[in-house]
Amino acid sequence: MRSLKTSSIALLSLAFATAACTAGTEADIDDGDDNGGGGGDVDPQPVPLTPEGKFAITSTFDLATNAPGAVGRVANVIIDMTDSPDDPTRYIVERLAAQLPNGSVKDAVNGAIPFVAGYLNDRLLEVAPSFVGKAVEVGNKLGQVTKNFGLLETFEVDAAGVAKRTVTGLHFTIDNVDLDFAFADYGIRETVVDGIRVSLAKTGRLTFDQHTVPLRYGQIMKLAIDQAIIPMIDPSASNLGDLLKSAVNCQAVGKYVFEAIGFGSAGTFQSACTAGLAAGANLLYAQLNNIDGSALEFGVTGEARGIDKNKDGKMDIIATGTWAGTLGYAGTPATLGDAKFFGASM
């Protein structure tokens, strides 16, 4: 059991490591040879005459590497469930004790937490047979979301080369499964940025001038947890509270806590266990709500290659795009990690 929990902690640490290795970058976008030279064995892509049009774009960001301030702390709520040597039972007992009314019973449980946690740990397969595994899965999948954080967007470029960028939803790849979520389906307001200058060189080099994209990161991550991560782990659960409740047998917990301290009642401890797990889940959601006190801001410039696939003079494909700049939260900027984009005309 100890080796399982040690491995679990290692997996969680890996999922949220702020020094995660950056994936290999795509080939640099350059103007290349004006004659379309290079290897000589590939036909040059037709260059559009104008960037004007409406385009569907998917942008992908690495938020795990340099997430600033409170944005990077949400993971600690998950890690806390499994990071102590006598977790997860210590975590369960601490949540239980916090829900008991003030008095001798609460004092007794608080004073005996190490003993009670050890007592429950010996009965872990009955008390919480899947708790560690599910907590690790949440952490692992949340790590995948932050490492490959995707935005679904539209870019509308007018004849003067000025664009409106609209973030319309999210794109996640979790365990090699692609998942798309439109903000309109979940009551989330779209983010609109106007006045972005767009330039198209004769070589097909496409540039987007510096602009800032603000997002309510907490609201977005709550959607990721409740709509993407939790259903993949337990299709019957709709939020983290449901997931924890299904992973812990609070009736057995109540019985064994009563046995361990010798007074109180098993029913009282069972109720406190249920309430404590709900409170633990709510702590994560509270952290997400607190994050939205300030916007997560992407201050970026972009480079890509415009392609006129059907040779009608208009841009059809936006290829090999990269964003560069900063990721800022509450006045704390950080260098933006790996960020790519691609798109096609709508």
VOBAVEX-22276 format. One record per residue (C-alpha): z, x negated, y negated; residue in one letter; residue number from 1. Coordinates in Angstrom, 1 decimal. Last residue first. Example, Ala and Ser with C-alpha at 12.3 -4.5 7.8 and 13.67 -1.06 7.14 Angstrom:
residues 2
(atom (7.1, -13.7, 1.1), S, 2);
(atom (7.8, -12.3, 4.5), A, 1);
end
This chain:
residues 346
(atom (-42.7, 14.9, -29.5), M, 346);
(atom (-43.7, 11.3, -29.9), S, 345);
(atom (-42.1, 8.8, -27.6), A, 344);
(atom (-38.9, 6.7, -27.6), G, 343);
(atom (-37.1, 3.5, -26.9), F, 342);
(atom (-33.7, 2.0, -27.9), F, 341);
(atom (-31.5, -1.0, -27.2), K, 340);
(atom (-28.0, -2.2, -28.2), A, 339);
(atom (-26.0, -5.1, -26.8), D, 338);
(atom (-22.8, -5.5, -28.8), G, 337);
(atom (-22.3, -4.6, -32.5), L, 336);
(atom (-20.3, -7.2, -34.3), T, 335);
(atom (-17.0, -5.7, -35.3), A, 334);
(atom (-15.9, -3.9, -38.5), P, 333);
(atom (-12.4, -2.7, -39.2), T, 332);
(atom (-12.4, -0.3, -42.2), G, 331);
(atom (-11.2, 2.7, -40.1), A, 330);
(atom (-13.7, 2.0, -37.4), Y, 329);
(atom (-16.9, -0.1, -37.6), G, 328);
(atom (-19.6, -1.2, -35.2), L, 327);
(atom (-21.8, -3.8, -36.9), T, 326);
(atom (-25.5, -4.8, -37.0), G, 325);
(atom (-28.4, -5.1, -34.6), A, 324);
(atom (-30.4, -2.4, -32.9), W, 323);
(atom (-33.2, -3.3, -30.4), T, 322);
(atom (-36.4, -1.5, -29.5), G, 321);
(atom (-38.7, -2.6, -26.7), T, 320);
(atom (-41.1, 0.3, -27.1), A, 319);
(atom (-41.7, 3.2, -29.6), I, 318);
(atom (-44.6, 5.1, -28.1), I, 317);
(atom (-47.1, 7.6, -29.6), D, 316);
(atom (-47.9, 6.1, -33.0), M, 315);
(atom (-50.9, 7.7, -34.6), K, 314);
(atom (-54.4, 6.2, -35.0), G, 313);
(atom (-56.0, 8.3, -32.2), D, 312);
(atom (-56.0, 5.5, -29.6), K, 311);
(atom (-54.2, 7.5, -26.9), N, 310);
(atom (-51.4, 5.0, -26.5), K, 309);
(atom (-50.9, 4.1, -30.1), D, 308);
(atom (-48.0, 1.8, -29.7), I, 307);
(atom (-45.2, 0.8, -32.1), G, 306);
(atom (-43.0, -2.1, -31.2), R, 305);
(atom (-39.4, -2.2, -32.0), A, 304);
(atom (-36.9, -3.5, -34.6), E, 303);
(atom (-33.8, -1.8, -35.9), G, 302);
(atom (-31.1, -2.2, -38.5), T, 301);
(atom (-27.6, -1.0, -38.0), V, 300);
(atom (-24.2, 0.0, -39.3), G, 299);
(atom (-22.8, 2.2, -36.5), F, 298);
(atom (-19.7, 3.9, -37.7), E, 297);
(atom (-16.9, 5.4, -35.6), L, 296);
(atom (-15.5, 8.0, -37.9), A, 295);
(atom (-11.9, 8.1, -39.0), S, 294);
(atom (-9.2, 10.7, -38.1), G, 293);
(atom (-11.3, 11.2, -35.0), D, 292);
(atom (-9.3, 8.6, -33.2), I, 291);
(atom (-6.3, 10.7, -33.4), N, 290);
(atom (-8.0, 13.5, -31.4), N, 289);
(atom (-8.9, 11.0, -28.6), L, 288);
(atom (-5.3, 9.8, -28.5), Q, 287);
(atom (-4.1, 13.4, -28.3), A, 286);
(atom (-6.5, 13.9, -25.4), Y, 285);
(atom (-5.0, 11.0, -23.5), L, 284);
(atom (-1.5, 12.2, -24.2), L, 283);
(atom (-2.5, 15.7, -23.0), N, 282);
(atom (-3.1, 14.2, -19.5), A, 281);
(atom (0.4, 12.8, -19.4), G, 280);
(atom (1.8, 16.1, -20.7), A, 279);
(atom (0.1, 18.0, -17.9), A, 278);
(atom (1.5, 15.5, -15.4), L, 277);
(atom (5.0, 16.1, -16.9), G, 276);
(atom (4.7, 19.8, -16.7), A, 275);
(atom (3.9, 19.8, -13.0), T, 274);
(atom (6.7, 17.3, -12.3), C, 273);
(atom (9.2, 19.2, -14.4), A, 272);
(atom (8.4, 22.4, -12.4), S, 271);
(atom (8.9, 20.5, -9.1), Q, 270);
(atom (12.1, 19.0, -10.4), F, 269);
(atom (13.5, 22.4, -11.3), T, 268);
(atom (12.5, 23.8, -8.0), G, 267);
(atom (14.2, 20.9, -6.1), A, 266);
(atom (17.5, 21.6, -7.8), S, 265);
(atom (20.0, 19.5, -9.6), G, 264);
(atom (22.1, 17.3, -7.4), F, 263);
(atom (21.8, 14.5, -4.8), G, 262);
(atom (19.9, 11.9, -6.7), I, 261);
(atom (17.4, 10.9, -4.0), A, 260);
(atom (17.2, 14.2, -2.1), E, 259);
(atom (16.6, 16.2, -5.3), F, 258);
(atom (13.8, 13.7, -6.2), V, 257);
(atom (12.4, 14.1, -2.7), Y, 256);
(atom (12.2, 17.9, -2.9), K, 255);
(atom (10.7, 18.0, -6.4), G, 254);
(atom (8.1, 15.4, -5.4), V, 253);
(atom (7.1, 17.3, -2.3), A, 252);
(atom (6.5, 20.4, -4.5), Q, 251);
(atom (4.8, 18.3, -7.1), C, 250);
(atom (2.1, 17.2, -4.5), N, 249);
(atom (0.1, 15.0, -6.8), V, 248);
(atom (-3.7, 14.4, -6.8), A, 247);
(atom (-4.7, 18.0, -7.5), S, 246);
(atom (-2.4, 18.2, -10.5), K, 245);
(atom (-3.8, 14.9, -11.8), L, 244);
(atom (-7.3, 16.2, -11.7), L, 243);
(atom (-6.4, 19.5, -13.3), D, 242);
(atom (-4.7, 17.7, -16.2), G, 241);
(atom (-7.7, 15.4, -16.6), L, 240);
(atom (-10.1, 18.3, -17.2), N, 239);
(atom (-12.3, 20.9, -15.4), S, 238);
(atom (-11.2, 20.2, -11.8), A, 237);
(atom (-12.9, 21.8, -8.8), S, 236);
(atom (-15.8, 19.3, -8.8), P, 235);
(atom (-13.3, 16.5, -8.3), D, 234);
(atom (-14.5, 12.9, -9.0), I, 233);
(atom (-18.0, 13.7, -10.4), M, 232);
(atom (-16.6, 16.8, -12.2), P, 231);
(atom (-14.0, 14.5, -14.0), I, 230);
(atom (-16.5, 12.0, -15.3), I, 229);
(atom (-19.3, 14.0, -16.8), A, 228);
(atom (-18.0, 17.2, -18.5), Q, 227);
(atom (-14.3, 16.6, -19.1), D, 226);
(atom (-14.4, 12.8, -19.6), I, 225);
(atom (-17.7, 12.5, -21.4), A, 224);
(atom (-16.9, 15.5, -23.6), L, 223);
(atom (-13.5, 14.0, -24.5), K, 222);
(atom (-15.4, 10.8, -25.3), M, 221);
(atom (-17.6, 12.6, -27.8), I, 220);
(atom (-14.7, 14.3, -29.5), Q, 219);
(atom (-12.9, 11.0, -29.8), G, 218);
(atom (-16.0, 9.2, -31.1), Y, 217);
(atom (-16.7, 11.5, -34.0), R, 216);
(atom (-19.9, 9.7, -35.0), L, 215);
(atom (-21.1, 8.0, -38.2), P, 214);
(atom (-24.6, 6.4, -38.3), V, 213);
(atom (-25.1, 3.9, -41.1), T, 212);
(atom (-28.4, 2.5, -42.4), H, 211);
(atom (-30.2, -0.8, -42.6), Q, 210);
(atom (-34.0, -0.6, -42.6), D, 209);
(atom (-36.0, 0.4, -39.5), F, 208);
(atom (-38.7, -2.0, -38.4), T, 207);
(atom (-41.9, -1.5, -36.3), L, 206);
(atom (-44.0, -4.5, -35.3), R, 205);
(atom (-47.4, -3.2, -34.3), G, 204);
(atom (-49.4, -6.3, -35.4), T, 203);
(atom (-50.6, -4.6, -38.6), K, 202);
(atom (-46.9, -4.1, -39.5), A, 201);
(atom (-45.2, -0.8, -39.5), L, 200);
(atom (-42.2, -0.2, -41.8), S, 199);
(atom (-39.6, 2.5, -41.8), V, 198);
(atom (-37.1, 3.2, -44.6), R, 197);
(atom (-34.2, 5.4, -43.6), I, 196);
(atom (-33.6, 8.2, -46.2), G, 195);
(atom (-31.7, 10.7, -44.2), D, 194);
(atom (-28.9, 10.4, -41.5), V, 193);
(atom (-28.0, 13.5, -39.5), V, 192);
(atom (-25.2, 13.8, -37.0), T, 191);
(atom (-25.3, 17.0, -34.8), E, 190);
(atom (-22.3, 19.2, -34.8), R, 189);
(atom (-20.6, 19.7, -31.5), I, 188);
(atom (-20.3, 23.2, -30.1), G, 187);
(atom (-20.8, 22.2, -26.6), Y, 186);
(atom (-24.4, 23.3, -25.8), D, 185);
(atom (-25.6, 22.2, -29.3), A, 184);
(atom (-24.4, 18.7, -28.6), F, 183);
(atom (-26.9, 18.3, -25.8), A, 182);
(atom (-25.5, 16.5, -22.8), F, 181);
(atom (-27.7, 14.3, -20.5), D, 180);
(atom (-26.5, 12.7, -17.3), L, 179);
(atom (-28.4, 9.9, -15.3), D, 178);
(atom (-26.8, 9.1, -12.0), V, 177);
(atom (-26.7, 5.4, -11.1), N, 176);
(atom (-22.9, 5.5, -10.6), D, 175);
(atom (-22.6, 6.8, -14.1), I, 174);
(atom (-25.5, 6.7, -16.5), T, 173);
(atom (-24.7, 8.5, -19.7), F, 172);
(atom (-26.9, 10.1, -22.3), H, 171);
(atom (-25.4, 12.0, -25.3), L, 170);
(atom (-26.6, 14.6, -27.7), G, 169);
(atom (-28.6, 15.5, -30.9), T, 168);
(atom (-28.2, 12.5, -33.1), V, 167);
(atom (-30.6, 13.1, -36.0), T, 166);
(atom (-32.4, 10.3, -37.8), R, 165);
(atom (-34.5, 11.3, -40.8), K, 164);
(atom (-37.2, 8.7, -41.7), A, 163);
(atom (-39.1, 7.5, -44.7), V, 162);
(atom (-42.5, 5.9, -44.3), G, 161);
(atom (-44.3, 7.7, -47.1), A, 160);
(atom (-46.2, 9.9, -44.6), A, 159);
(atom (-42.9, 11.2, -43.1), D, 158);
(atom (-41.0, 9.8, -40.2), V, 157);
(atom (-38.8, 12.3, -38.2), E, 156);
(atom (-36.6, 10.5, -35.7), F, 155);
(atom (-34.9, 12.5, -33.0), T, 154);
(atom (-31.9, 11.4, -31.0), E, 153);
(atom (-30.1, 11.3, -27.6), L, 152);
(atom (-27.4, 8.7, -27.7), L, 151);
(atom (-26.2, 6.5, -24.8), G, 150);
(atom (-23.1, 4.5, -24.2), F, 149);
(atom (-23.8, 2.0, -21.5), N, 148);
(atom (-20.6, -0.1, -21.5), K, 147);
(atom (-18.5, 2.7, -22.8), T, 146);
(atom (-19.7, 5.2, -20.2), V, 145);
(atom (-19.4, 2.6, -17.3), Q, 144);
(atom (-15.8, 1.8, -18.3), G, 143);
(atom (-15.0, 5.5, -18.3), L, 142);
(atom (-16.4, 5.6, -14.8), K, 141);
(atom (-14.2, 2.8, -13.7), N, 140);
(atom (-11.1, 4.2, -15.4), G, 139);
(atom (-11.6, 7.7, -14.0), V, 138);
(atom (-12.2, 6.2, -10.5), E, 137);
(atom (-9.1, 4.1, -10.7), V, 136);
(atom (-7.0, 7.2, -11.6), A, 135);
(atom (-8.6, 9.0, -8.7), K, 134);
(atom (-7.8, 6.3, -6.2), G, 133);
(atom (-4.3, 5.8, -7.4), V, 132);
(atom (-3.5, 9.5, -7.2), F, 131);
(atom (-5.1, 10.3, -3.8), S, 130);
(atom (-2.2, 10.5, -1.4), P, 129);
(atom (0.4, 11.5, -4.1), A, 128);
(atom (3.6, 12.8, -2.5), V, 127);
(atom (2.8, 12.9, 1.2), E, 126);
(atom (1.0, 9.6, 1.3), L, 125);
(atom (3.5, 8.1, -1.1), L, 124);
(atom (6.6, 8.8, 1.0), R, 123);
(atom (8.0, 5.2, 0.7), D, 122);
(atom (6.9, 5.3, -2.9), N, 121);
(atom (9.0, 8.3, -3.5), L, 120);
(atom (12.2, 6.4, -2.7), Y, 119);
(atom (11.0, 3.5, -4.7), G, 118);
(atom (10.4, 5.7, -7.7), A, 117);
(atom (13.8, 7.3, -7.2), V, 116);
(atom (15.5, 3.9, -7.2), F, 115);
(atom (13.6, 2.6, -10.3), P, 114);
(atom (14.1, 5.9, -12.1), I, 113);
(atom (17.8, 6.3, -11.4), A, 112);
(atom (19.2, 6.3, -14.9), G, 111);
(atom (16.5, 8.6, -16.1), N, 110);
(atom (17.1, 11.0, -13.2), V, 109);
(atom (20.9, 11.0, -13.9), A, 108);
(atom (20.5, 11.5, -17.6), D, 107);
(atom (18.1, 14.4, -17.0), K, 106);
(atom (20.6, 16.0, -14.7), V, 105);
(atom (23.5, 15.4, -17.0), S, 104);
(atom (21.9, 17.0, -20.0), G, 103);
(atom (18.8, 17.3, -22.1), N, 102);
(atom (16.2, 19.5, -20.6), P, 101);
(atom (13.8, 17.9, -18.1), L, 100);
(atom (10.2, 17.2, -19.2), Q, 99);
(atom (10.6, 13.5, -19.9), A, 98);
(atom (12.2, 13.0, -16.5), A, 97);
(atom (9.0, 14.4, -14.8), L, 96);
(atom (6.7, 12.1, -16.7), R, 95);
(atom (8.9, 9.1, -15.9), E, 94);
(atom (9.0, 10.2, -12.2), V, 93);
(atom (5.2, 10.4, -12.0), I, 92);
(atom (4.7, 7.0, -13.7), Y, 91);
(atom (7.2, 5.5, -11.3), R, 90);
(atom (5.4, 7.1, -8.4), T, 89);
(atom (2.0, 5.6, -9.3), P, 88);
(atom (3.3, 3.0, -9.7), D, 87);
(atom (6.0, 0.8, -8.2), D, 86);
(atom (4.3, -2.6, -9.2), P, 85);
(atom (3.4, -1.2, -12.6), S, 84);
(atom (-0.2, -0.9, -13.8), D, 83);
(atom (-1.2, 2.4, -12.1), T, 82);
(atom (-0.8, 5.3, -14.5), M, 81);
(atom (-0.5, 3.1, -17.6), D, 80);
(atom (-4.2, 2.0, -17.1), I, 79);
(atom (-5.3, 5.5, -17.9), I, 78);
(atom (-3.4, 5.8, -21.2), V, 77);
(atom (-4.4, 2.2, -21.9), N, 76);
(atom (-8.1, 3.0, -21.8), A, 75);
(atom (-7.7, 4.9, -25.1), V, 74);
(atom (-6.8, 1.6, -26.9), R, 73);
(atom (-10.4, 0.3, -27.5), G, 72);
(atom (-11.2, 3.0, -30.1), V, 71);
(atom (-7.8, 2.4, -31.7), A, 70);
(atom (-9.0, -0.9, -33.2), G, 69);
(atom (-12.6, -2.0, -32.7), P, 68);
(atom (-14.8, -1.8, -29.6), A, 67);
(atom (-16.3, -5.3, -29.2), N, 66);
(atom (-17.4, -5.6, -25.5), T, 65);
(atom (-16.9, -2.0, -24.3), A, 64);
(atom (-19.1, -0.3, -26.8), L, 63);
(atom (-22.4, -1.6, -25.3), D, 62);
(atom (-25.0, 0.7, -26.9), F, 61);
(atom (-28.0, 2.7, -25.6), T, 60);
(atom (-30.4, 4.6, -27.9), S, 59);
(atom (-32.8, 7.3, -26.6), T, 58);
(atom (-35.4, 8.4, -29.0), I, 57);
(atom (-37.5, 11.6, -29.3), A, 56);
(atom (-40.1, 11.1, -32.0), F, 55);
(atom (-41.5, 13.1, -34.8), K, 54);
(atom (-44.5, 11.7, -36.7), G, 53);
(atom (-45.6, 9.1, -39.2), E, 52);
(atom (-45.5, 5.4, -38.0), P, 51);
(atom (-49.1, 4.9, -39.3), T, 50);
(atom (-52.3, 3.0, -38.2), L, 49);
(atom (-51.1, 2.6, -34.6), P, 48);
(atom (-51.6, -0.6, -32.7), V, 47);
(atom (-53.4, -0.4, -29.3), P, 46);
(atom (-51.5, -2.4, -26.7), Q, 45);
(atom (-53.1, -5.8, -26.0), P, 44);
(atom (-54.8, -6.0, -22.6), D, 43);
(atom (-52.8, -8.2, -20.2), V, 42);
(atom (-54.2, -11.3, -18.5), D, 41);
(atom (-54.5, -13.6, -21.6), G, 40);
(atom (-50.9, -14.6, -21.3), G, 39);
(atom (-50.4, -14.7, -25.0), G, 38);
(atom (-53.2, -13.5, -27.3), G, 37);
(atom (-53.5, -10.2, -29.1), G, 36);
(atom (-55.7, -11.7, -31.8), N, 35);
(atom (-52.9, -11.6, -34.3), D, 34);
(atom (-50.8, -13.7, -31.8), D, 33);
(atom (-47.2, -12.5, -31.5), G, 32);
(atom (-45.6, -10.2, -34.1), D, 31);
(atom (-42.3, -10.6, -32.2), D, 30);
(atom (-40.0, -8.3, -30.3), I, 29);
(atom (-37.8, -10.5, -28.1), D, 28);
(atom (-37.9, -9.7, -24.4), A, 27);
(atom (-35.1, -7.4, -23.2), E, 26);
(atom (-31.6, -8.7, -23.1), T, 25);
(atom (-29.6, -9.5, -20.0), G, 24);
(atom (-26.4, -7.5, -19.6), A, 23);
(atom (-23.4, -8.7, -21.6), T, 22);
(atom (-20.4, -9.9, -19.6), C, 21);
(atom (-17.3, -8.0, -20.3), A, 20);
(atom (-14.9, -9.7, -22.7), A, 19);
(atom (-13.2, -6.4, -23.7), T, 18);
(atom (-12.3, -5.8, -20.1), A, 17);
(atom (-12.1, -2.1, -19.6), F, 16);
(atom (-13.7, -1.6, -16.2), A, 15);
(atom (-12.5, -5.0, -14.9), L, 14);
(atom (-8.9, -4.3, -15.8), S, 13);
(atom (-9.2, -1.0, -14.0), L, 12);
(atom (-10.6, -2.6, -10.9), L, 11);
(atom (-7.9, -5.2, -11.0), A, 10);
(atom (-5.2, -2.6, -11.2), I, 9);
(atom (-6.7, -0.7, -8.2), S, 8);
(atom (-6.8, -3.9, -6.2), S, 7);
(atom (-3.1, -4.5, -6.8), T, 6);
(atom (-2.5, -0.8, -5.9), K, 5);
(atom (-4.3, -1.2, -2.6), L, 4);
(atom (-2.6, -4.5, -1.8), S, 3);
(atom (0.8, -2.9, -2.4), R, 2);
(atom (0.0, 0.0, 0.0), M, 1);
end
